[in-house]
Amino acid sequence: MRLTAQDLAVRRSGRRIFSGLSFALGPGEALMVTGRNGAGKSTLLAVLAGRLKPEAGTVTASGIGEATLSECLHVVGHRDGLKSPLTAEENLAFARDLLGAPTASPRAALEELGLGHALRLPVAYLSAGQRRRVALARLLVCRRPLWLLDEPTAALDTASQAVLAGMMARHRAEGGLVIAATHQALGLEDAQELRIEAPREAGAAPAQKASADEVWW
């Protein structure tokens, strides 16, 4: 899969969030989206996920056959998106069935995230860090080439951050793409950085274009 964004601009509630934003990713590549709070990092991920229409610019994907871009991505956002009365296993089984991966194992995904002991616990009983790990385990129950991660290390301890780094490294080694909005280094080797600057009063400051030579970590 290859993903290209060209001259994206977004306006929300009459305010220009960013403009002139471009990048390109090929198989196994990663992009770190950085910038101050409110700069538009989450907005960019919403555009890429198809949840928000840009004012200008295009997002194109190649190498995905007859599938749509939305069918080729996973999103892990600020909210964990879990059903509190359901167990950790039931939440992952629901995601697996919804995404059409009947052979995926919720148990194996939870064990990889260090939550094998919480398999049958309602997620309402889990800590914030454990809930975050259940949300990240969804990435494993249905393989999709593009991961869109919004502050993925939120509430994670050091050990869990290392597990996530390993997941992303393996995903990239298999040709997957990772786009992460973050304030922290994530252990993504040779990732590009795309920094979204604060808009000027008269309009948006052009976002910096990502370069393959611009290494974040």
N, C-alpha and C positions, 0 to 999 in steps of 0.2 A: 504494500500500500504506500502511496505517496499523497501528501496533503500540502496544498498551496493556498495561502491567503494573500490577496492582492489589494492593497490600498483600502483597507477596511476603515469605515467611519461609522460611529454609533452616536445617536442622540437620544436622550431619555428625559422626559418631562421638559422638553425644550432646551435642554443643556447638552452641548457637545461633550461627550465623554472622551473620545479620542478620534484621531483621523490619520490617514496615511500609513496605516499599520500593515506590514507585509512580512511574510516568512514562508519558508518551504522546508518540509521534512520528508526524508526518504526512509526506507526500511531500517529499523534499528536505531533511529535517531530520537533525540529528546530535546525539548524546549522548556527552559525555565522562564516563566513570566513573572517579572518583578515590578516593584513600584510601591509607592506609599498607599496607605489605606484609602479607598475610594477612587483610586486612579483609573480603575476599569479592568482589573485582572479577572474578576468573576464575570464581568460583562462579556469579556472576550470569550471565556469558556462557554457562556450561554449562547453566543453567536455560533461557535463551532458545533455545539450540540444541537443547533436548530431551534432553540427555545426563544431566540431573539433575532429579529431581522435587522441587518445592518442598514444604515442610511445610504451607504455607498460601498462599493468594493465587492469582491467575490471570494467564495471558499470552494475549492474544487478538490476532488479526490480521484485518484486513478489506481488501477490495479485491484479494484473491488468487484469486478464483473458486473452482474445485474443488480447487485445490492445497492441500497441507498447509504449515504454517509451515516445516518442515524442508526442503521442496522449494524454498523461496524465499530461502534464505540461504546465505552462504559464511562459513566460520570460518577465520581465520588465528590460530593459537594460539602458545604459547611454542615448541613443537616445530614444525619446518618441515614434517614429514610427507612427506619426499621419499625415494625409493628410491635409495640411493647408487650401485648399479651402473648405473642407467639414466642416460642423458644428460638434460640440461636439457629438450631438446625432447621426449624420450620421456616424461618425467614429466608435462609439460603435455598431451601427446597422450593419455596415460592418463586424466588428470583430465577432459579434454574429452569423451572417449568415455564415461566413467563418468557424467558429468553430462548427457549427451545434447545436445551442441552440435556436431554434425559439421562445421559450416562455419567454426568458430573457428580461428584461425591461431596455433599456438604460436610460430612465428617472429615474427609481428608483436607478440605479447605480450612476448617476450623483448627484442625490439629497443626497445620502449617503455621497458623497465626498464634499458636500456643493456647488455644481455647478448647482443646478436646474435653477438658473437665466441665466446660460450660455448655456442652452440647444440648442438654435438655432443660436448661434454665431459661425461663422467660427473660427476654432482654431488659425488661423493666427492673430486674434485680441486678443487672450488670453495672459496673462503673463506667464512667465516660470513656476511659481508655479501652475497656473491653468492648463497649458498643462500637467504638471506632474500628476496632479490629474485625468485628463482625461485618461492618460495612465494607471494609477492604477485602474481606474474604469473598465478597460477591464477584470480585475481579477474577477469581479462580474457578467459579462454578460455570462460567460460560466464556470461552476464549474469544475475545474480540481484539482486532489489531490496534485500535486507538484507545488509550487511556487518558481521560481528562480528569485531573486531580486538583481540587481546590483546597489548599492548606492540608495536605494529606497527613502530616505528622501531628496535627492538633490532638492533644490529650494523650499522645503516645509516649511511653517511656523509652529509654535508650535502647533496650533490647528489642522492643517492637519496631523502632525506627530502623534498626539493622535488618530485621526481617523484611520490612517494606523495601529497603534498598536492594536486598537480594531478589525479591519478586520483580522489581523493575528491571534489574540487570538481566534476569532470565527472560523476561518478556522481550526486551530489546534484542537479546541474542537470538531469539526466534523470529526476528524481523518486525516486532511490534513497535509502535510509536508511543511516546509518553509526552504529554504536555501538562506541566504542573505550575499552578500559581502558588507562590510561596514567598515567605520572608526568610526562610532558612535554607541552607545548603542541604541537599537530600542525598548526597553520595552518587549523583548521576554523572558518571565520567563523560567528558567530552560533550557535554550538553551545550547547546546554544543558549544565549540569554536574550530575551526581548524585554527591555525595560519600558514601561508605559509612564511617560512623564505627566506632570500636572498640567492641565490645560491653561492657556493664557486667558485673561479676562475677555479678550475679543474673540476668542475661539480656541480650538484645541491646538496644542503644540504637536507637531508631527512626531509620531512614535518612531523610535529607532528600529531600523531593520535588523533582523537577526543575521548573524554571519557565522558560517561554519568555523571561522577562526576565533570566535569569541567564546572562550571556555569559561564556564561558571564554576565547575568543580572537578 
